Amino acid sequence: MEQKPRVLVSKCIEFAACRYNGQKINSPEVRFLQPHVNFIPVCPEMEIGLPVPRDSIRLVQDESGTRLVNSETGEDHTEAMTSFRARFLDSLEGVDGCILKGRSPTCGIGNVKVYPSHGKVPQIHSKETGLFGKAVLERFPEIPVEDEGRLNNLRLREHFLTRLFTLHAFNLLKGSMGELVDYHSKNKYLFMSYSQKLLREAGKLTANHEHLPVKEVYTRYRLILSKMFDSLPRIQTNINVLQHLFGYVSKHITKQEKELFLDMLERYRELQIPLAAVTSLLQSWIVRFDTSYLAMQTYFQPFPKGLQSILDTGKGRV
């Protein structure tokens, strides 16, 4: 298996000027990711033979169902897109995550506009999923899938990256119980920040008191991981983890340092500072007091360090 995650990405995001208007989308998030993943760029519209530039296309909903048509002429591209997406997704040997063009009638994973027909008519609603994006979500239900607009949001981006690299690390395991125990131990506090209940379930699996076959243990563990990352970690669960970790070093630090930590914890609770500010402070004490068990915890760095330099624009869609 490849050492870098494989990420499917809409080709118009940073890779090629292939949008309907002949433009390319600027995405700092995708640029920062390039050294750390192996991207698989795809433009579904070009793959079914549409030119660049081209007329815009849209989703149309009528008595025959939801169709992909030319916005101006009504030419129907549904069959061509359905055929392409099946062939393309069948050809992928493995993919760890996806970044798709938001609100696109092909790649959108939500909030796609739907119309009653082609031409100048008002939309019916904007809650649909694009034809290609829908197939991706159905084919890969366990992997992180996001659109480029939502990745502008710091919390959504960190959740995507955490899920991407944590699941990829699991996929790199060779299938021994020792490896799984080590993986679980290193991710203990990261998993705690998502769900203490699922952390306990995963812990029982690694203990394997039922003497299950190793392959079955891995299968069940993967399902737990999938549930674990279904939603973002809550602020309060992160605070609980931070307080737990603080207990390891609190007896070694000064009164002023304790007050600083508690103040930063409250500022994080009020969303005045990012989580990384608090974890960085904790890390400095872990290094200072040589707390090796905590130093290996992925909670402090669940994805490559270089990706932490991406700034939050505050414009992401939640």
C-alpha positions in Angstrom: 0.0 0.0 0.0 1.2 3.5 -0.8 2.8 5.4 2.1 0.8 8.6 1.2 -3.0 8.7 1.2 -4.6 8.7 -2.2 -7.1 11.5 -2.6 -9.6 11.9 -5.4 -9.9 15.6 -6.4 -11.9 17.6 -8.9 -9.4 18.5 -11.6 -10.6 22.1 -11.7 -9.3 22.7 -8.2 -5.7 23.7 -8.7 -4.9 21.2 -11.4 -6.4 22.4 -14.7 -8.5 25.3 -16.1 -11.4 23.0 -17.0 -14.4 24.6 -15.5 -17.3 25.5 -17.8 -15.9 29.0 -18.1 -12.4 27.9 -18.8 -11.1 28.8 -15.3 -9.3 27.0 -12.5 -10.2 27.2 -8.8 -7.6 28.6 -6.4 -7.4 26.4 -3.3 -4.6 26.9 -0.7 -5.8 23.8 1.1 -5.2 21.6 -1.9 -1.8 23.2 -2.6 -0.6 22.6 0.9 -1.8 19.0 0.7 0.1 18.2 -2.5 3.4 17.2 -0.9 1.6 14.9 1.6 -0.9 13.0 -0.6 -1.1 11.4 -4.0 -3.9 13.3 -5.8 -6.1 11.6 -8.4 -7.5 14.5 -10.4 -10.7 14.0 -12.5 -13.1 16.2 -14.4 -16.3 14.2 -15.0 -17.6 16.7 -17.6 -14.4 16.5 -19.8 -14.4 12.7 -19.4 -17.8 12.5 -21.1 -16.6 14.6 -23.9 -17.8 18.1 -23.0 -15.4 20.9 -24.2 -13.7 23.8 -22.3 -15.2 26.3 -22.2 -18.8 24.9 -22.5 -22.4 25.7 -21.7 -23.2 25.3 -18.1 -25.1 22.1 -17.0 -27.6 21.6 -14.3 -29.7 19.1 -12.5 -33.3 18.9 -13.6 -36.0 17.1 -11.7 -39.2 16.0 -13.3 -41.5 13.0 -13.6 -38.7 10.9 -15.1 -36.4 11.6 -12.1 -33.2 13.7 -11.7 -31.3 14.3 -14.9 -28.1 16.2 -15.9 -28.8 18.5 -18.8 -27.3 21.4 -20.7 -28.7 24.6 -19.1 -29.3 26.3 -22.4 -30.4 23.5 -24.8 -31.6 20.8 -22.5 -29.3 18.2 -24.1 -29.3 15.2 -21.7 -25.9 14.0 -20.3 -27.3 11.7 -17.6 -26.6 8.4 -19.3 -23.1 9.4 -20.3 -22.3 10.6 -16.7 -23.8 7.5 -15.1 -21.8 5.2 -17.4 -18.5 7.1 -16.8 -18.8 7.3 -13.0 -19.3 3.5 -12.8 -16.3 2.8 -15.0 -14.1 5.3 -13.3 -14.9 4.3 -9.7 -14.6 0.6 -10.6 -11.1 1.3 -11.9 -9.8 2.9 -8.7 -7.7 0.4 -6.7 -8.0 2.4 -3.5 -8.8 5.9 -2.4 -8.4 7.3 1.1 -10.3 10.6 0.7 -12.0 13.0 -1.7 -12.1 16.8 -2.3 -14.8 17.7 -4.8 -16.0 20.9 -6.3 -18.7 22.3 -4.1 -22.3 22.8 -5.4 -21.4 21.3 -8.8 -24.2 19.4 -10.6 -21.6 16.6 -11.1 -19.2 16.7 -8.2 -21.3 18.5 -5.5 -21.8 16.5 -2.3 -24.7 18.6 -1.1 -26.4 22.0 -1.7 -26.6 21.5 -5.4 -29.4 23.5 -7.2 -32.2 21.6 -8.9 -34.4 23.1 -11.6 -37.7 22.0 -13.2 -36.3 22.3 -16.7 -33.5 23.9 -18.8 -33.7 27.6 -19.7 -34.4 30.6 -17.6 -36.5 29.1 -14.8 -36.3 29.4 -11.0 -34.7 26.6 -9.0 -36.9 24.1 -7.1 -34.4 23.7 -4.3 -30.7 23.5 -3.5 -30.4 20.3 -1.5 -29.3 17.8 -4.1 -26.0 15.9 -4.5 -24.3 15.9 -7.9 -24.4 12.8 -10.1 -20.7 12.0 -9.7 -20.5 13.1 -6.1 -23.5 10.9 -5.2 -21.7 7.8 -6.6 -18.5 8.7 -4.7 -20.5 8.9 -1.4 -22.2 5.6 -2.1 -19.1 3.8 -3.2 -16.8 5.0 -0.4 -19.0 5.5 2.7 -16.1 5.1 5.2 -13.6 7.7 3.8 -13.6 11.5 4.3 -15.3 13.4 1.5 -15.4 17.2 1.5 -15.9 20.1 -0.9 -13.3 22.8 -1.4 -15.4 25.5 0.1 -16.0 23.8 3.4 -12.3 23.2 3.8 -11.9 26.9 4.3 -13.4 26.3 7.7 -10.7 25.5 10.3 -12.6 22.9 12.3 -14.0 21.1 9.2 -10.5 21.1 7.6 -8.8 19.7 10.7 -11.5 17.0 11.0 -11.0 16.0 7.3 -7.2 15.8 7.7 -7.4 13.9 11.0 -9.8 11.4 9.5 -7.8 11.1 6.3 -4.4 10.4 7.9 -5.7 8.4 10.8 -7.6 6.0 8.6 -4.7 5.7 6.2 -2.4 4.8 9.0 -4.8 2.0 9.9 -4.8 0.8 6.3 -1.0 0.6 6.5 -1.1 -2.0 9.3 -0.1 -5.5 8.1 -2.7 -7.3 10.1 -1.1 -8.4 13.4 -2.6 -7.9 16.8 0.6 -6.3 18.1 0.4 -3.6 15.4 -3.3 -3.0 16.2 -2.6 -2.7 19.9 0.2 -0.2 19.2 -2.0 1.8 16.8 -4.8 1.9 19.4 -2.4 3.0 22.2 -1.0 5.9 20.1 -4.5 7.1 19.1 -6.0 6.8 22.6 -6.5 10.5 23.3 -7.4 11.3 19.8 -10.2 8.8 19.9 -11.2 10.0 23.3 -11.8 13.5 21.8 -14.3 12.0 19.4 -16.1 9.4 21.5 -15.3 7.8 24.9 -17.9 5.1 24.2 -16.3 4.1 20.9 -12.8 4.3 22.4 -13.9 1.8 25.0 -15.4 -0.5 22.4 -12.2 -0.3 20.3 -10.1 -1.0 23.5 -12.1 -4.2 24.2 -11.6 -5.4 20.7 -7.8 -4.9 20.9 -7.8 -6.9 24.2 -9.7 -9.6 22.3 -11.0 -11.5 25.3 -13.4 -13.3 23.0 -10.4 -14.8 21.1 -11.8 -13.7 17.7 -9.8 -14.3 14.6 -7.5 -11.4 13.9 -9.1 -10.7 10.6 -12.5 -10.3 12.3 -11.0 -8.0 14.9 -9.7 -5.8 12.2 -13.0 -5.8 10.4 -14.9 -4.8 13.5 -12.2 -2.2 14.4 -12.6 -0.5 11.0 -16.3 -0.2 11.6 -15.7 1.5 14.9 -13.3 3.9 13.3 -15.9 4.7 10.6 -18.5 5.6 13.4 -15.8 7.4 15.4 -15.3 10.0 12.6 -18.9 10.4 11.6 -19.0 13.8 13.2 -16.7 16.5 14.5 -15.4 16.3 18.0 -17.2 18.7 20.4 -15.4 21.5 22.2 -16.3 20.0 25.6 -14.8 16.5 24.7 -11.6 18.2 23.7 -11.6 20.1 27.0 -12.0 16.8 28.8 -9.1 15.3 27.0 -6.9 18.4 27.6 -7.7 18.3 31.4 -6.9 14.6 31.5 -3.5 15.2 29.8 -2.9 18.2 32.0 -3.1 15.9 35.0 0.1 14.2 33.9 2.2 17.3 34.1 0.3 19.6 36.6 2.4 18.4 39.6 5.6 19.5 37.9 4.7 23.1 36.9 4.4 26.4 38.7 1.2 28.1 40.0 1.6 30.7 37.2 1.9 28.0 34.6 -1.3 26.3 35.9 -3.1 29.6 35.7 -1.9 30.2 32.2 -3.2 26.7 31.1 -6.6 27.2 32.7 -6.9 30.6 31.1 -6.1 29.2 27.7 -8.6 26.4 28.2 -11.3 29.0 28.8 -10.3 31.0 25.8 -10.5 27.8 23.7 -13.9 27.1 25.2 -15.0 30.6 24.0 -13.4 29.9 20.6 -11.0 32.8 21.1 -8.0 30.6 20.3 -7.6 27.4 18.3 -7.1 24.0 19.9 -3.5 23.9 18.6 -2.6 26.8 20.9 -3.5 24.7 24.0 -2.0 21.5 22.7 1.2 23.3 21.9 1.5 24.5 25.5 0.9 21.0 26.8 3.5 19.6 24.3 6.1 22.0 25.7 5.7 20.5 29.2 5.6 17.0 27.9 9.0 17.6 26.2 10.3 19.4 29.3 9.4 16.6 31.7 10.1 13.7 29.2 6.6 12.2 29.4 7.3 9.6 26.6 3.8 8.0 26.7 2.1 11.3 26.0 4.8 12.4 23.4 3.7 9.6 21.1 0.0 10.5 21.2 -1.4 11.4 17.7 -3.8 13.8 19.5 -1.0 16.4 19.4 -0.3 15.9 15.7 -2.9 13.8 13.9 -1.7 14.9 10.4 1.6 16.2 9.0 3.0 19.2 10.7 3.3 21.3 7.5 -0.5 21.3 7.2 -1.0 23.1 10.5 0.3 26.3 8.8 -2.9 26.6 6.7 -4.7 29.7 7.9 -8.4 29.8 8.6 -10.3 32.2 6.2 -13.4 32.0 8.3 -15.4 31.7 5.1 -16.0 27.9 5.1 -19.5 26.6 4.7 -20.7 24.4 7.6 
